[in-house]
Amino acid sequence: MATQYTNTADSSWTVFVEILSDEFTARTGFGVYAHITPVDVDQAYQAYQQRNASMRLFVRDYVRSYV
């Protein structure tokens, strides 16, 4: 029987990308990858990990400063 394994970091990154895309879509009508590259998304995630803020607040501020 196979055991399912979920890496917390991987699921956190997935949620981050979903929230980031939702915020870009809400503000501009287009998802995250219409505005920034996958490398930029990774850099934003790394910046989020360095700060002591909620994911949603970080993303909101990031998109606001980008748009």
Beta strands, then each sheet from edge to edge (+ up, - down):
end
